[in-house]
Amino acid sequence: MSALAVALTLSACNTLDQQHGSAGASNGIPQSEQPTANTIPSGEKEKPAHIAPSKDERISINVHIFGLSYHPDRAGTRINHLNNELNFGLGLGYKLFEDNLGEVVSEVGVYKDSGRNWAKIAGVGYKFKITDRWKLGADLLAIQSPTYNYGDAFIAPIPRLSYDFSHAKINLIYIPRYKELNQYAVYGLYLTIPIWK
C-alpha cells in the first residue's frame, strides 16, 4: 500500500511539473516560441518609438511673385507720384512650423513699390487655418525703401489672406495708412508657388 502511495505521489508531481513547464503555451507550441507583446513579426525590422522626419519632409520653400496693388485714394497717389500698381519683384518663404491650427513662416523679398523704388522686406508671420484652403494671419515685416518713412527702415504688421490652389497660392495683403511711415493705404495681390515641400 505504501508503494502504491509513493507511485501516485511521484506521478502527481510529474504532472504538476509538466503543467508549470507548459504554462502560457497553446496548441502544443513551446513557451520559448510563443509570441509576446514585444515580439516583432518575422521579416520586419524593429523601428524606434520616435522617428524623426527626413530632412526633405521638414523643408518647405515657396517663391513669391509680386505683384499688383490698388490705392483707394486715386487722386492723392497720382498727385504725389505714388500710384505705381505694377509691383514686380520676387521673394522667398520658408515654413518654420505647422500644426492643425496654423503655420509660422519667414519671408524675404524685393519689389517695385508704389513710388517705383525697390522695397526690401524681411520678417516672420503666422497664418490661421480657416479651412483646408483659406488662411488668415499677418506678417511682421522689416521694410526699407526711399518711398516710406524718409528711407529709414521700420517694422510693420501686414495682414494677409491666402487661398491655396495646391500648386499655387494667391495672397491678398492690406497696408494701412499710418502717419509718415505710409501716406496712403494700399491693397496688394501676389502669387506664391511651392518649389520644395
C-alpha positions as CSV (number, residue, x, y, z in Angstrom):
1,M,0.0,0.0,0.0
2,S,2.8,2.4,0.8
3,A,4.5,1.6,-2.5
4,L,1.3,2.5,-4.3
5,A,1.1,5.8,-2.4
6,V,4.7,6.6,-3.4
7,A,4.0,5.8,-7.0
8,L,0.9,8.0,-7.1
9,T,2.7,10.9,-5.4
10,L,5.6,10.8,-7.9
11,S,3.1,10.6,-10.8
12,A,1.2,13.7,-9.4
13,C,4.5,15.6,-9.0
14,N,5.5,14.8,-12.6
15,T,2.1,16.0,-13.9
16,L,2.4,19.3,-12.0
17,D,5.9,19.9,-13.3
18,Q,4.7,19.4,-16.9
19,Q,1.8,21.8,-16.4
20,H,4.1,24.5,-15.0
21,G,6.6,24.0,-17.8
22,S,4.0,24.4,-20.5
23,A,2.2,27.4,-18.9
24,G,1.4,30.0,-21.5
25,A,1.8,27.5,-24.3
26,S,-1.1,26.9,-26.7
27,N,-1.7,24.3,-29.4
28,G,1.5,22.4,-28.3
29,I,3.9,25.2,-29.1
30,P,6.7,25.6,-26.5
31,Q,6.7,28.6,-24.4
32,S,10.0,29.9,-25.8
33,E,8.4,30.1,-29.2
34,Q,5.2,31.8,-28.1
35,P,4.7,35.4,-29.5
36,T,4.7,38.1,-26.9
37,A,3.6,41.8,-26.9
38,N,7.2,42.8,-27.8
39,T,7.7,40.1,-30.5
40,I,8.3,41.5,-34.0
41,P,6.9,39.5,-36.9
42,S,9.4,37.7,-39.0
43,G,10.9,39.8,-41.8
44,E,10.2,43.1,-40.1
45,K,12.8,45.3,-38.6
46,E,12.4,47.0,-35.2
47,K,11.6,50.7,-35.5
48,P,12.4,53.3,-32.9
49,A,9.4,54.7,-30.9
50,H,10.0,58.2,-32.2
51,I,11.2,58.5,-35.8
52,A,12.4,62.0,-36.8
53,P,11.2,63.1,-40.3
54,S,13.7,63.1,-43.0
55,K,15.3,66.4,-44.0
56,D,13.2,66.7,-47.1
57,E,10.0,66.3,-45.1
58,R,10.9,69.3,-42.9
59,I,11.8,71.7,-45.7
60,S,9.1,73.8,-47.3
61,I,10.2,76.7,-49.6
62,N,7.9,79.0,-51.6
63,V,8.7,81.6,-54.2
64,H,6.6,84.8,-54.2
65,I,5.9,86.5,-57.4
66,F,5.0,90.2,-56.8
67,G,2.5,91.6,-57.7
68,L,-0.3,94.0,-58.2
69,S,-1.7,96.7,-56.0
70,Y,-4.7,99.1,-55.7
71,H,-4.7,102.5,-54.0
72,P,-8.2,103.7,-52.8
73,D,-7.0,107.3,-52.8
74,R,-6.6,107.6,-56.6
75,A,-6.2,111.3,-56.7
76,G,-3.7,111.7,-53.8
77,T,-1.4,108.9,-55.0
78,R,-1.4,110.3,-58.6
79,I,-0.5,113.8,-57.5
80,N,2.3,112.5,-55.3
81,H,3.6,110.0,-57.8
82,L,2.8,107.1,-55.5
83,N,0.4,105.4,-57.9
84,N,2.6,102.6,-59.3
85,E,0.4,99.5,-59.2
86,L,2.6,97.0,-61.1
87,N,4.9,95.9,-58.3
88,F,7.2,93.4,-60.0
89,G,9.5,91.5,-57.7
90,L,10.5,88.2,-56.1
91,G,10.6,86.8,-52.7
92,L,11.1,83.5,-50.7
93,G,9.1,82.0,-48.0
94,Y,10.2,79.3,-45.6
95,K,7.8,77.3,-43.3
96,L,9.2,77.2,-39.8
97,F,6.4,75.3,-38.1
98,E,2.9,73.9,-38.8
99,D,0.2,72.3,-36.8
100,N,-3.6,71.8,-37.0
101,L,-4.3,75.5,-36.1
102,G,-1.9,77.3,-38.5
103,E,1.7,77.8,-39.6
104,V,4.7,80.0,-38.9
105,V,6.6,81.3,-41.9
106,S,9.6,83.5,-42.6
107,E,9.7,85.9,-45.6
108,V,12.2,87.9,-47.6
109,G,11.7,89.7,-50.8
110,V,12.2,92.8,-53.0
111,Y,9.7,94.6,-55.3
112,K,8.9,97.8,-57.1
113,D,6.8,99.8,-54.6
114,S,4.1,102.5,-55.1
115,G,6.8,105.1,-55.6
116,R,8.7,103.0,-58.2
117,N,11.5,102.3,-55.8
118,W,12.9,99.0,-54.8
119,A,11.4,98.0,-51.4
120,K,13.2,95.3,-49.4
121,I,11.3,93.2,-46.9
122,A,12.1,90.5,-44.3
123,G,10.3,89.1,-41.4
124,V,8.1,86.3,-39.9
125,G,4.3,85.7,-40.0
126,Y,1.6,83.5,-38.7
127,K,-1.5,82.3,-40.6
128,F,-4.5,80.6,-39.0
129,K,-6.1,77.8,-41.0
130,I,-9.7,78.9,-41.5
131,T,-10.4,75.9,-43.8
132,D,-8.1,73.5,-45.7
133,R,-7.6,76.2,-48.4
134,W,-8.2,79.5,-46.7
135,K,-5.6,81.0,-44.2
136,L,-5.7,84.3,-42.4
137,G,-2.9,86.0,-40.5
138,A,-0.3,88.6,-40.6
139,D,3.4,89.1,-41.3
140,L,5.6,91.2,-39.1
141,L,8.0,92.7,-41.6
142,A,11.0,95.0,-41.6
143,I,10.6,97.3,-44.6
144,Q,13.1,99.6,-46.2
145,S,12.5,101.9,-49.3
146,P,13.0,105.5,-50.2
147,T,9.2,105.7,-50.6
148,Y,8.4,105.1,-47.0
149,N,9.5,106.7,-43.7
150,Y,12.0,109.0,-45.4
151,G,14.0,106.0,-46.5
152,D,14.5,104.7,-42.9
153,A,13.8,101.0,-42.2
154,F,10.8,100.3,-40.0
155,I,8.8,97.3,-38.8
156,A,5.1,96.9,-39.5
157,P,2.4,94.2,-39.2
158,I,0.9,93.4,-42.6
159,P,-2.4,91.4,-42.6
160,R,-2.6,88.6,-45.2
161,L,-5.4,86.4,-46.5
162,S,-4.3,83.4,-48.6
163,Y,-6.1,80.8,-50.7
164,D,-4.3,77.6,-51.6
165,F,-4.8,76.0,-55.0
166,S,-2.4,73.2,-54.1
167,H,0.1,74.0,-56.9
168,A,-0.1,77.8,-56.2
169,K,-1.4,80.2,-53.6
170,I,-2.8,83.7,-54.1
171,N,-2.3,86.3,-51.3
172,L,-4.2,89.5,-50.6
173,I,-2.5,92.0,-48.2
174,Y,-3.5,95.3,-46.8
175,I,-1.1,98.1,-45.8
176,P,-2.9,100.8,-43.9
177,R,-2.1,104.5,-44.0
178,Y,0.0,105.3,-40.9
179,K,1.5,108.8,-40.2
180,E,4.8,109.2,-42.1
181,L,5.5,105.6,-42.4
182,N,2.9,105.1,-45.2
183,Q,1.0,108.1,-46.6
184,Y,-1.6,106.1,-48.5
185,A,-3.4,102.8,-47.8
186,V,-2.9,100.1,-50.4
187,Y,-4.2,96.6,-51.2
188,G,-1.7,94.1,-52.7
189,L,-2.0,90.9,-54.6
190,Y,0.7,88.4,-55.3
191,L,1.3,84.7,-56.2
192,T,3.1,82.1,-54.2
193,I,4.5,78.9,-55.8
194,P,5.8,76.0,-53.8
195,I,9.1,74.8,-55.1
196,W,10.0,72.4,-52.3
197,K,7.6,70.9,-49.8
